[in-house]
Amino acid sequence: MNNEYSRRSFLKQAMLASAAAATPGILMAGQRGPRRIGPNDKVNLACIGIGNRGAEITAEFAKTGLANFVAFCDVDMGAPHTQKILKQFPDVPRFQDFRQMFDKMGSQIDAVTVGVPDFSHFPITMMAMSLGKHVYCEKPMARTFNEVELMMKAAKKYPKVVTQMGNQGHSEANYFQFKTWVDAGIIKDVTRIDAHMNSPRRWHGWDPKISSFPAAESVPSTLDWDVWQMATQGHTYNKDFVNGQWRCWFDFGMGALGDWGAHILDTAHQFLDLGLPYEVAPLKLEGHNNFFYPMSTTLSFKFPERKNMPAVEVKWYDGLDNLPPIPAGYGVSGLDPNIPPPSNGAIKPAKLNPGKIIYGKDLTFKGGSHGSTLSIIPEEKAKEMAAKLPEVPKSPSNHFANFLKACKGEEQTRSPFAVAGPLSQVFCLGVLAQWTGEKLAFDRQKKVITNNKRANELLIGPPPRKGWEQYYKV
């Protein structure tokens, strides 16, 4: 699809939306208010991205029994990684361009899943929300700080649209335990959190002495490369940009921090009310270059005092041998069964499981990733505290069912954009410290970087490609 189609389609949808808003009771493509879904009805769900992680999301929504799939969209429709879903649901209409999908089937869609690369979350989500479609968007919400900001503004503008970021552990045991322990005063006066992810990454083994992007290759016949790029400034096709490889590059993905931070730091960020940091500093950047992520990274995020809580320093460690200090009594670190395997193969045993160590005034906790619960360390202290620990409620729904039930008005989403947005922006700031290699001073009120002009410009990033500008208006 060319850029002129993008403008015409968006303007047409906007006009339809205005007409629908002025004509109560008429359901049509572009209506801003979501359809009321009856208690016995399924949610009409369109899945955008049905290969790799998108396929896993689609399968999880199928398991809930609450979704009726009405459309599938993928820029590489027909590629090997889409076949499982297409064979499972052979009669669902298929599209390669999300704009065409909304144009032709908007009236039949209640909600969408966005299981595509980080940089392409934004335009799809913004169009869906403007059309009154509920949105389940994979983590992190977007690639740039400003895109996340606009997504949060859109969520406020369309309050009847349900939003959920796809950090699925945020509906499991870790969420309910962390909230219960904070409410009960078990977790209190936290001053330091060490978060770590030391498993192999896709770019490990690449030469960091890179001076240009990889050479152009022939575009696969199944792939719409123009739509794949969306708003980004044109790159020529290379196999190391697609099918998960996009995560390696500053231009496309969010590295290990954006990939795993939302599974490791989500509950601490929410229930300790961290908000945005006032300083982000790279303490270690091994193999730093201007194209893809370092081989090892240590970042320091400093958060101020909040209400009656002390200031907190969060340190992020990634890289194979870049481990945080291990406190006495930490115990054994085995492979965590709560962590799902990555899309490029099984998780290999690491020297330390992905997770975090939380230091409070009186207690120290170790925790894993996703839905894994916290433990008090050392073991002797845990035994002493056992009788004082409050009962933790069980989750009434997993992350996928929670979203669909929220679309039906039966629950509230646990990771709406209002909660997930500031968390995603923390990662955006961390990535800028990785990219520039410099300490960043951040004004939390004005939401600007005050000591680095280039980094401040990267909060917004380069202007979108011609034909994609409209998604940046709320």
MIPA-676271 format. One record per atom (N, C-alpha, C, CB): residue in one letter; x, y, z. Coordinates in steps of 0.2 Angstrom, whole numbers, plus 5000, padded with zeros to 4 digits. Atoms other than C-alpha are relative to their C-alpha. Glycine has a CB too. Layout:
// MIPA-676271
AXYZ/...
// end
This chain:
// MIPA-676271
M500449945000/M500050005000/M500450065000/M499550005006/N499549945000/N500750174996/N499750055005/N499950034993/N500149964995/N500750325007/N499350044999/N500650055001/E500749965002/E499250414998/E499449965003/E500050014993/Y500550044997/Y498250265003/Y499950015008/Y500149934999/S500049994993/S498750295021/S499650065002/S500750005003/R500349944998/R498150475021/R499249994998/R500350064996/R500750015002/R496550435012/R499649965004/R499949984992/S500450044995/S496050295023/S499950035006/S500449935000/F500149974993/F496350385039/F499550065000/F500750035002/L500549955000/L495350535033/L499349974999/L500250054994/K500650035001/K493950425027/K499749975007/K500049944995/Q500250034994/Q493950335044/Q499850065005/Q500549965003/A500249944996/A493950505053/A499350034998/A500550064999/M500749985002/M492450565043/M499449955002/M500050014992/L500550054997/L491550405047/L499950005007/L500249934998/A500050004993/A491950425065/A499550065002/A500750015003/S500349944999/S491250605065/S499249994999/S500250064996/A500750015002/A489650545056/A499649955005/A499949974993/A500350054995/A489350395068/A499950045007/A500549945001/A500149974994/A489650505083/A499450055000/A500650045002/A500649965000/A488250625077/A499449964999/A500150054994/T500650045001/T487050485074/T500049945005/T500049974993/P500050054995/P486750395090/P499649934998/P499650035007/G500350075002/G486350205089/G500249974994/G499250015000/I499850035007/I487150175072/I500749975001/I500050054995/L499450035000/L488550055072/L500349994993/L500049935004/M499750005006/M489750075058/M500750015000/M499750064995/A499350005000/A491550075053/A500250075002/A500349984993/G499749944998/G492450215062/G499650035006/G499950054994/Q500449984995/Q491150235076/Q500550015006/Q499449965002/R499549994995/R492150305091/R499849965006/R500050085002/G500250044994/G491150225105/G500049924999/G499350025002/P500050075001/P491450035107/P499349975000/P500549975005/R500650045000/R490049915104/R499949975007/R499949954995/R500150044994/R489149855120/R499949934999/R499350035003/I499950075001/I489549675121/I499649965006/I500749975000/G500450034995/G488249565130/G500349955004/G499449974996/P499750054996/P488649445144/P500149934997/P499649995006/N499950065003/N488449295133/N500350004993/N499349974999/D499749995006/D489249365118/D500850005000/D499850074997/K499350005000/K491049345113/K500350064997/K500349944995/V499749945002/V492249485109/V500249994993/V500650035004/N499750015007/N492549505090/N500750034999/N499550044995/L499249995000/L494449505089/L500350004994/L500349965006/A499650005006/A495549555075/A500850005003/A499950074996/C499450014998/C497349495077/C500550034995/C500249935001/I499549975004/I498749605070/I500749985002/I499950085000/G499450044998/G500349505069/G499849935002/G500450045006/I500250074998/I500049315069/I500549954999/I499449984995/G499450045001/G501749255067/G500550015006/G500450014994/N499649994994/N503049225081/N499750025006/N500650054998/R500349984993/R502549315097/R499250014998/R500350065003/G500749995001/G500949365088/G499649945000/G499950044993/A500350065000/A500549185085/A499849975007/A500449954996/E500150024993/E500749145104/E499450045003/E500650015004/I500649964998/I499549295108/I499449974998/I500150074998/T500650025003/T498249235096/T499849935003/T500149994992/A500250074997/A498349055103/A499850015008/A500649965000/E500249994993/E498149125121/E499350035000/E500550055004/F500749975000/F496649225117/F499549944997/F499950064995/A500550065002/A495849065108/A499949965006/A500449964995/K500150044994/K496148975125/K499450025004/K500649995003/T500449974995/T495049095134/T499249984999/T500050075000/G500750015002/G493449045124/G499650065000/G499749955005/L500449945000/L492949225125/L500050044994/L500250055006/A499849965006/A493549285108/A499749964994/A500750014999/N500250035006/N492749265091/N500550044995/N499350024998/F499549975004/F494149295078/F499750024993/F500649954998/V500349985006/V493549405064/V500550034994/V499550065002/A499549975005/A495149465055/A500749985002/A499950074998/F499350014999/F496949415054/F500450054995/F500349934999/C499649955004/C498249545048/C500849995002/C499950075001/D499350014999/D500149515045/D500350024994/D500249935002/V499749975006/V501349605034/V500449944996/V500550055002/D499750065003/D502149435030/D499549945000/D500649985003/M500550055001/M500549335027/M500249954996/M499350034998/G499850065004/G500949165021/G500749985001/G499950024993/A499350024998/A502649155028/A500049945005/A500450065003/P500050064996/P503148995037/P499750015008/P500749975001/H500249994993/H502849075055/H499350025001/H500550055003/T500749994999/T501049115051/T499649944999/T499850064995/Q500450065003/Q500548945045/Q499649975006/Q500449954997/K500350044995/K500048865062/K499350045001/K500450005006/I500649964998/I498749005066/I499549994994/I500150075001/L500450005006/L498149005048/L499649934999/L500450024993/K500350075000/K497848815048/K499549995005/K500549955000/Q500550014994/Q496948825065/Q499450044998/Q500350035006/F500649965001/F495748965059/F500050014992/F500050065004/P500049995007/P495648945040/P499550044996/P500049934996/D500649965003/D494049045037/D500150075002/D499449975002/V500049934998/V494549205045/V500350044995/V500550015007/P499749965005/P494849345033/P500750035001/P499550064999/R499349984999/R496649395030/R500250074996/R500449944997/F499749935003/F497549565027/F500750005001/F499650065003/Q499349984999/Q499249625025/Q500150075002/Q500449994994/D499949934998/D498949805029/D499450025005/D499950054994/F500549994995/F498049855045/F499550054998/F500350025007/R500549955002/R497250005037/R499549984995/R500450064996/Q500550035004/Q496449905024/Q499549965004/Q500349954995/M500550044996/M495749785037/M499550055004/M500549975006/F500549954997/F494949935047/F499650034995/F500450055004/D500449975005/D494350005031/D499449954998/D500450024994/K500550055003/K493449845025/K499649975006/K500449954996/M500450044995/M492949765042/M499950045007/M500449945001/G500149964994/G492949905055/G499449995004/G500150074999/S500650004996/S491149885059/S499949935003/S499450014995/Q500050074997/Q491449695063/Q500549995006/Q500149954995/I499550014995/I492849725075/I499950045007/I500750034997/D500049974993/D492749755094/D500650025003/D499649955005/A499349994997/A494549745099/A500549974995/A500049965007/V499450025004/V496249715092/V500649985004/V500350054995/T499450024997/T497849625097/T500650034996/T500149935001/V499549975004/V499449715092/V500749965002/V500150085002/G499450054998/G500849575092/G500550014994/G499849935000/V499549985006/V502149665080/V500650035003/V499650054995/P499449974997/P503849745082/P499950065004/P500550014995/D500149944996/D504049885095/D499950064997/D500650015004/F500049935003/F504250025083/F499350004996/F500550014995/S500650005004/S502549975074/S499449995005/S500049954995/H500650004995/H501449965090/H499650074999/H500249995007/F500349934999/F501150155089/F499450014995/F500550054999/P500549985005/P500250185072/P499349965000/P500250004993/I500550044999/I499150035074/I499550015006/I500249925000/T500449994994/T498650065091/T499650075000/T500450015007/M500349935000/M498250255088/M499449994995/M500550054998/M500650015005/M497150205073/M499449975003/M500249974993/A500550044996/A496250075083/A499650045005/A500349945003/M500449964995/M495850185097/M499650064998/M500550035005/S500449955003/S495250325086/S499449984997/S500450044995/L500650035003/L494050205079/L499549965005/L500249954995/G500450034995/G493350145096/G500149935001/G499350014999/K499850084999/K494249975096/K500450005006/K500449984994/H499650024994/H494949905112/H500649974998/H499649955005/V499450015003/V496749875111/V500449965005/V500450064998/Y499550044996/Y497949735118/Y500650014996/Y499749925001/C499449985003/C499649795114/C500649975004/C500150085000/E499450034997/E501249695117/E500550055003/E500449964995/K499549964997/K502649765128/K500650014996/K500149975007/P500249944997/P503449885128/P499550044996/P500650055002/M500549975004/M502050005123/M500250034993/M499750065004/A499849975006/A503050095110/A500850015000/A499750074998/R499349995000/R504850135105/R500350065002/R500349994993/T499849944997/T504950315109/T499650035006/T500050054994/F500349974995/F504550415124/F499450044998/F500550055004/N500549965003/N503450535114/N499449954998/N500250044995/E500550055002/E502450385106/E499649985006/E500349954996/V500350034994/V502050315123/V499650065003/V500549985006/E500349944997/E501550495129/E499350014996/E500450065000/L500649995004/L500350505114/L499549955001/L500250014993/M500550064999/M499550335117/M499750015007/M500449935000/M500349994994/M499250385135/M499450055000/M500550025006/K500549955002/K498350545129/K499449974997/K500450064996/A500550035004/A497350445117/A499549965005/A500249964994/A500450044995/A496750325131/A499650055004/A500549965005/K500449954996/K496150485141/K499550034995/K500550055003/K500549975005/K495350555125/K499449954999/K500350024994/Y500650055002/Y494350385122/Y500049965006/Y500249964994/P500050034994/P493950335140/P499649935000/P499750045005/K500450065001/K492750195134/K500449944997/K499450014996/V499650055003/V494150105125/V500449975005/V500550044994/V499650044995/V494949965135/V500749994997/V499749935001/T499350015003/T496849955134/T500349955005/T500450075000/Q499650054996/Q498049825140/Q500749994997/Q499649935001/M499350025003/M499949805138/M500149935002/M500550055003/G500050084999/G500449625136/G500649985004/G500149984993/N499550034995/N501649595151/N499649955004/N500350065004/Q500550044997/Q500649445155/Q500049985007/Q500049944996/G499950014993/G501349415172/G499750045004/G500750005002/H500449954996/H500449565178/H499349985002/H500050074996/S500650024998/S498949465180/S500149935004/S499549994994/E499950074997/E499749315189/E500250025007/E500549964996/A499950004993/A500349275207/A500450065002/A500349945002/N499649954998/N501749405207/N499650075001/N500650014995/Y500449934999/Y500449555205/Y499750005006/Y499650004994/F500450004994/F499349505219/F500449995006/F499549944999/Q499650004994/Q500749455231/Q500350075001/Q500549954999/F499749944999/F501649615228/F499650065003/F500350034993/K500549954998/K500149725230/K499849985008/K499450004996/T500250024993/T499649625246/T500550025005/T499849935000/W499449994995/W501349635254/W500150085001/W500649974997/V499949934999/V501449825251/V499550035004/V500050044993/D500549984996/D499749855258/D500149985007/D499349974997/A500050024993/A500149755273/A500750025003/A500049925000/G499449974997/G501849845276/G500649955000/G499950025007/I499450055001/I502949685272/I500550034996/I499749934998/I499549975004/I503749775258/I499950085001/I499849994992/K500049924998/K504149955264/K500750025000/K499750015007/D499449964999/D505550085264/D500549974995/D500250005007/V499550035005/V506350005248/V500450064998/V499649974994/T499549955003/T507950105243/T500449984994/T500450025006/R499550025006/R508749995230/R499649934997/R500749985003/I500350065004/I508149865217/I500649994995/I499350014997/D499550025005/D509449765207/D499649954995/D500649975003/A500450045005/A508549695191/A500549974995/A499550044996/H499550035004/H509449575180/H499749954995/H500549965005/M500250055005/M509349475164/M500649984996/M499450044995/N499450015003/N510849385159/N500049944995/N500449985006/S500150055005/S510249255146/S500350034993/S499349984999/P499849985007/P510949265128/P499550044996/P500249944996/R500549965004/R510249395117/R500249994992/R500150085002/R499950015007/R510149395098/R500650034997/R499450024996/W499449975003/W511549515095/W500649985003/W499950085001/H499450034997/H512749425106/H500449964994/H499949965006/G499650035006/G514149375094/G500150044994/G499749934998/W499949955005/W513949515082/W500650045001/W499350054999/D499449954999/D515449635079/D499750075002/D500450004993/P500249934998/P515149795089/P500350054996/P500150015007/K499749955003/K516349885078/K499750014993/K500849984998/I500549995006/I514949915065/I500050074998/I499349985002/S499949945003/S515050065054/S499450024996/S500650024996/S500649995004/S513350045044/S499549955001/S500250014993/F500550065000/F511749945043/F500249954995/F499350034999/P499950065004/P511849775035/P499850024993/P499749945002/A500149995007/A511849775016/A499349974998/A500549964995/A500650025003/A510249765006/A499949934998/A499750054995/E500150065003/E509549595002/E499350004996/E500049945006/S500750015004/S508049534991/S499549995005/S500049944995/V500650014995/V506349555000/V499649944998/V499650074999/P500450065001/P505449395002/P499350014996/P499849965007/S500649995004/S503949374990/S499450015004/S499949954995/T500650004995/T502749355005/T500050075004/T500049945004/L500049944995/L503249515014/L499950074996/L500750005003/D500149935003/D502649695011/D500450045004/D499250025002/W499449964997/W504249785016/W499850075002/W500650004996/D500249934999/D503449955014/D499650015006/D499650034994/V500550004994/V502049925027/V500449985006/V499449954999/W499650024995/W503349835038/W500350065004/W500549944998/Q499649944997/Q504349995040/Q499650055004/Q500450034994/M500549954997/M502750095045/M500350075000/M499849985007/A499849935000/A503350265051/A500750015000/A499750045006/T499349994999/T505150235052/T500350034993/T500449935002/Q499649985006/Q506450315040/Q500349954996/Q500550065002/G499950065004/G506750195026/G500649975000/G499950024993/H499450055000/H507950055028/H499949954994/H500149965007/T500150065005/T508249925015/T500049945003/T500650004995/Y500150064997/Y507749755018/Y500749965002/Y499549954996/N499550054999/N508949635027/N499749955005/N500650035004/K500350064996/K508549465036/K500150025008/K500349944998/D499849994993/D509349535052/D499550065003/D500750025001/F500449954998/F507949665053/F499349975002/F499850064995/V500650034999/V506449545054/V500049945004/V499749984993/N500150064996/N505749405064/N500349995006/N500149944995/G499750004993/G506349455081/G500650045000/G500049935002/Q499449975001/Q507949525074/Q500050075001/Q500449984994/W500149934999/W507249695075/W500150035007/W499350024998/R499949984993/R507449695094/R500750025001/R499849945004/C499349984999/C509349715092/C500250074998/C500449954995/W499849945002/W509349885084/W499650065003/W499850004992/F500349944997/F509050055092/F499450034995/F500650055001/D500549975005/D508050105076/D499349975001/D500250004993/F500650045000/F506749965079/F499849985006/F500149954995/G500250044994/G506749885096/G500350035006/G500349934999/M499949974994/M507049915114/M500549955004/M499450015004/G499550044996/G508449785118/G499749955005/G500550045002/A500250044994/A508449675133/A499650045005/A500749975003/L500349964995/L507849815144/L499250004998/L500250075001/G500749995002/G506249845134/G499649935000/G499950034994/D500350075001/D505949655131/D499949975007/D500549964997/W500150044994/W506149595149/W499950055006/W500749975002/G500249954995/G505949755160/G499350005002/G500250074998/A500750004998/A504149745159/A499749945003/A499650014993/H500150074996/H504149565166/H500350005007/H500249944996/I499650004994/I505349605180/I499950065005/I500850004998/L500149944996/L505049785186/L499350025000/L500550054997/D500749975000/D503149805183/D499750015006/D499649954995/T500350004994/T502549765200/T500350055005/T499949935003/A499749954996/A503849865209/A499950074998/A500849995000/H500249935003/H503550015197/H499450025002/H500150004993/Q500749984999/Q501750015200/Q499850015008/Q499549954998/F500250004993/F501549975219/F500550045004/F499949935002/L499649954997/L503050075224/L499950074997/L500749985000/D500249935003/D502350225214/D500650034998/D499750045005/L499449975002/L504050255206/L499950054995/L500449944997/G500149955005/G503450355191/G500650004995/G499950075003/L499449985005/L504850435180/L500650015004/L499850054995/P499449984996/P506650445186/P500250074999/P500649954998/Y499849945001/Y507550605188/Y500750004997/Y500050045006/E499350015003/E509250535182/E500149934998/E500550025005/V499950075003/V509750385171/V500850014998/V499549984994/A499350005001/A511650345170/A500249934998/A500450025006/P499750075002/P512550205160/P500649995004/P500150004993/L499450024996/L513750125172/L500549964997/L499849975007/K499650055004/K514349995160/K499749994993/K500149935003/L500250015007/L514149985141/L500649964996/L499850074996/E499550045003/E515249845134/E499849984993/E500149935004/G500250015007/G515249835115/G499550054998/G499749934999/H500549955002/H514350005113/H500250024993/H500150065005/N499949975006/N514050065096/N499350044998/N500149954994/N500649965001/N512750175087/N499449974996/N500250064996/F500550045004/F511750035079/F499649955004/F500349974994/F500350054996/F511349895090/F500250005007/F500149934997/Y500049994992/Y511249865109/Y500749975002/Y499549965003/P499450024998/P512849835119/P500049935002/P500250045006/M500050074998/M513449665124/M499849995007/M500749974999/S500250004993/S513249705142/S499950075002/S500649975005/T500349934997/T512349855151/T499950005007/T499450024996/T500249994993/T512249915168/T499750075000/T500649995006/L500349935000/L511050065170/L499850025007/L499450014996/S500349984993/S510650165186/S499450054998/S500650045004/F500549965000/F508950245187/F499850035007/F499349964997/K500149974993/K508650365202/K499350035000/K500550055001/F500749974999/F506850405208/F500050035007/F499549945000/P500149964994/P506450535221/P499649975005/P499850074998/E500550014995/E505550525237/E499350014998/E500150045007/R500650005003/R503750485234/R499549995006/R499849954995/K500550014994/K502350525248/K500449985006/K499549954998/N499650024994/N503050435263/N500549944998/N499549975005/M499550055002/M504250325253/M500750034998/M499749964994/P499349975001/P506150355252/P500249994993/P500549965004/A499750005007/A507150385236/A500249934999/A500550054999/V499850075002/V507550225226/V500550014994/V499349964998/E499650015005/E508950175215/E499949934997/E500850015001/V500150065003/V508550045202/V500649994995/V499350004996/K499450015005/K510049965193/K499849944996/K500649985004/W500250065005/W509749855177/W500749974998/W499650034995/Y499450045002/Y511049725173/Y499849954994/Y500349965005/D500150055005/D511049635156/D500749984997/D499550024994/G499450025003/G512449535147/G500249935004/G500650055002/L499950074997/L513049355150/L500449995007/L500449964995/D499650014994/D514249385164/D500050075004/D500849994999/N500049934997/N513649555170/N499449995006/N499750054995/L500550024994/L512849495187/L500050065005/L500249945003/P500049964995/P512249605201/P500449975006/P499350025002/P499750034993/P513049585219/P499449955003/P500150065005/I500450054998/I512249435226/I500050005008/I500149924998/P500050004992/P511749455245/P500149935003/P499450045002/A499950064996/A512149325258/A499349975001/A500350025007/G500750044999/G510749195260/G499650004994/G499750035005/Y500450005006/Y510149215242/Y499749934998/Y500450034994/G500250075002/G510049025239/G500249984993/G499350005001/V499950035006/V510048925224/V499650034994/V499849925000/S500349975005/S509648995207/S499949954994/S500350064997/G500250055005/G508748865196/G499750034994/G499749945003/L500349985006/L507948875179/L499250015003/L500049964994/D500749984997/D506248965183/D499449974995/D499950085001/P500550035005/P504748865176/P499450054999/P499749945004/N500549955002/N503649025176/N500250044994/N499950045006/I499849965005/I504649105163/I499949964993/I500850025000/P500150035007/P504049065145/P500650004996/P499450034996/P499450005004/P505349015132/P500050064995/P500149944996/P500049955005/P505849155120/P499849974993/P500750044999/S500350035006/S505249145102/S500649974996/S499850064996/N499450035004/N507049095096/N500349945003/N500550054998/G499750074997/G507248935106/G499950005007/G500750004998/A500150014993/A507248865123/A500550055004/A500149935002/I499549974995/I507948965138/I500549955002/I499650035006/K499450044997/K509648905143/K500150025007/K500650014995/P499949984993/P510148895161/P500550065000/P500349945004/A499649954999/A510949055166/A500450005007/A499650074999/K499749994994/K512149105180/K499550025006/K500650045000/L500549974995/L510649195188/L499450014996/L500250075003/N500649995004/N508849185183/N499850074999/N499449965004/P500349935000/P508049345176/P499650015006/P499650004993/G500449984994/G507349435191/G500250065003/G500049945005/K499849944997/K507649565204/K500249985007/K499450055000/I499950004993/I508349585222/I499850075002/I500849995001/I500349944997/I507349715232/I500250015007/I499250005000/Y499749994993/Y508149795247/Y499650055004/Y500850034999/G500449954996/G507049875260/G500450015007/G499349975002/K499749984994/K507449945277/K500149945005/K499650055004/D499950064995/D507149785287/D500049934996/D499450005004/L500050075003/L506949645274/L500350014993/L499249984999/T499750005007/T507749595257/T499649944997/T500849985000/F500450045004/F506749505244/F500449984993/F499350034998/K499850015006/K507249405229/K499449974996/K500549945000/G500650015004/G506049385214/G500249984993/G499550055000/G499850025007/G506049305197/G499650054995/G499749934998/S500349965005/S505149365181/S499349984999/S500450004994/H500750025002/H503349365174/H499649995006/H500049934996/G500550014994/G502149285187/G500449985006/G499549964998/S499650034994/S503549225199/S499950045006/S500749994998/T500149964994/T503249275217/T500750015003/T499649965005/L499549984996/L504449355229/L500249955006/L500050075003/S499850034994/S505449265243/S500450045004/S500449934998/I499649964995/I506149345259/I500649965001/I499650015007/I499350034999/I508049305261/I500350045005/I500450004993/P499850075000/P508949235270/P499449965002/P500649985003/E500550054998/E507949075273/E499850015007/E500249934998/E500250004992/E508049095292/E499550065001/E500650015004/K500549954999/K507149265290/K499449994997/K500350074997/A500650025003/A505849195279/A499649965005/A500149964993/K500350044995/K505449065292/K499750045006/K500549945003/E500249964995/E505349195305/E499450044999/E500650055002/M500549955002/M504149305295/M499449964998/M500250044994/A500550045003/A503049155289/A499350015003/A500249935000/A500649994997/A501749175302/A499750074999/A500049985007/K500349935000/K501549365299/K499850024993/K500650055002/L500249985007/L501249355280/L499350004999/L500449954995/P500750015002/P499549395274/P499849964995/P499750084998/E500350055006/E498449285263/E500050044994/E499349975002/V500049975007/V498649325245/V499549984996/V500749994996/P500550025004/P497149325234/P500249964993/P499550054998/K499850035007/K497149215218/K499850044995/K499749935000/S500249965006/S497049295201/S499349974998/S500549994995/P500650025002/P495249285195/P500049994992/P499550055001/S499950015008/S495849285176/S500750014998/S499550054997/N499349995002/N497449275167/N500050074995/N500349944995/H499949945003/H498049425157/H499550014994/H500750024998/F500450005006/F497149385141/F499250005001/F500149944995/A500750004998/A495449345149/A499850065003/A499949945005/N500149944997/N495649495159/N499850064995/N500650025005/F500149955005/F495749605144/F499349994996/F500549994994/L500650015004/L494249525135/L499450015005/L499949924998/K500649994996/K493149525151/K500050085001/K500249975007/A500049935000/A493649715152/A499650034994/A500750035001/C500449985006/C492949735135/C499349995001/C500349964993/K500750014998/K491349665141/K499750035006/K499949925001/G500249964994/G491349775156/G499949965006/G499350034999/E500150044995/E491549635168/E500650015005/E500049934998/E499449984996/E493349685175/E500350064997/E500549934999/Q499549955002/Q494649815174/Q500649974998/Q500150065006/T499350035002/T496249785165/T500550025005/T500250034993/R499549994995/R497749765176/R500650044998/R500249945003/S499449965003/S499049845164/S499750054995/S500549954997/P500349955005/P498049985156/P500650054998/P499450045002/F499549955002/F499050125147/F500250055005/F499850034994/A499849954995/A498950235162/A500549975005/A499350025004/V499550034996/V499950105172/V500649984996/V499649945003/A499450025004/A501050035158/A500350054997/A499749954995/G499649955003/G501450195150/G500650035003/G499550064999/P499449974997/P502550275163/P500649945001/P499850025007/L499550055000/L503450105165/L500349994993/L499649935002/S499750005007/S503750095146/S500450064999/S499450004995/Q499549945001/Q504450275147/Q500649995004/Q499650065002/V499450014996/V505650225160/V500549964995/V499949965006/F499650045005/F506350095147/F500250054994/F499649944998/C499849965005/C506350225134/C500650055002/C499450054997/L499549964997/L507450335145/L500649965000/L499850045006/G499550055000/G508550185148/G500449994994/G499849945004/V499850015007/V508750155130/V500450064997/V499549984995/L499749945002/L509250335127/L500750015003/L499650065001/A499450004997/A510650315140/A500549954997/A499949995008/Q499650055004/Q511250155131/Q500250034994/Q499649944999/W499949975007/W511150245114/W500650055000/W499450024997/T499649944999/T512050405119/T500649995004/T499750065003/G499450024995/G513250325132/G500150065005/G500649994996/E499949954996/E512950475143/E499450005006/E500050074996/K500449994994/K512150515160/K499450054998/K500350025006/L500549965002/L510450595157/L499650035006/L499549974996/A500449974995/A509550725169/A499350014997/A500450075002/F500750005002/F507650715167/F499650045004/F499849934999/D500549964997/D506350845172/D499449965000/D500050074997/R500650055000/R504950735178/R499350044999/R499949975007/Q500649965001/Q503650885177/Q500050024993/Q500050065005/K500049975007/K504150955160/K500149944995/K500550054999/K499850065005/K504650775153/K500450024995/K499349984998/V499549985005/V506150845145/V500749985003/V500050074998/I499350014998/I508050795146/I500350075000/I500449954996/T499749945000/T508950945152/T500750014999/T499850035007/N499349995000/N510750915150/N500349974993/N500449965005/N499850045006/N510850825132/N499550024995/N500149935002/K500449985005/K510150905117/K499849944995/K500350064996/R500250055004/R510250755106/R499549955003/R500749964998/A500550054996/A509450635119/A499350035001/A500349995007/N500749975000/N508050765121/N499649994994/N500150075003/E500350005006/E507750765103/E499849934998/E500550024994/L500150075001/L507750575103/L499449985004/L500649955002/L500750024996/L506250575116/L499550004994/L499950065005/I500550005005/I505250615100/I500349964994/I499950074997/G499750035005/G506450545087/G499950034993/G499749934999/P500049965007/P506550585068/P499250004998/P500449964995/P500749995003/P504950645059/P499849934997/P499950064996/P500250065003/P503850505053/P500050004992/P499349985002/R500150015007/R503850445035/R499450044997/R500149934997/K500649975003/K502750545023/K499449954999/K500250034993/G500650045001/G500950475024/G499949975007/G500149944995/W500150024993/W501150425043/W500050055005/W500649955001/E500049944995/E501050595051/E499450005004/E500150064996/Q500649994997/Q499250585055/Q499949965007/Q499449984996/Y500150044994/Y499450455069/Y500350035006/Y500449934999/Y499749974995/Y500450575079/Y499650065002/Y500750034998/K500549944998/K498950695082/K499549975004/K499750044994/V500550024995/V497850665097/V499450055000/V500349985007/
// end
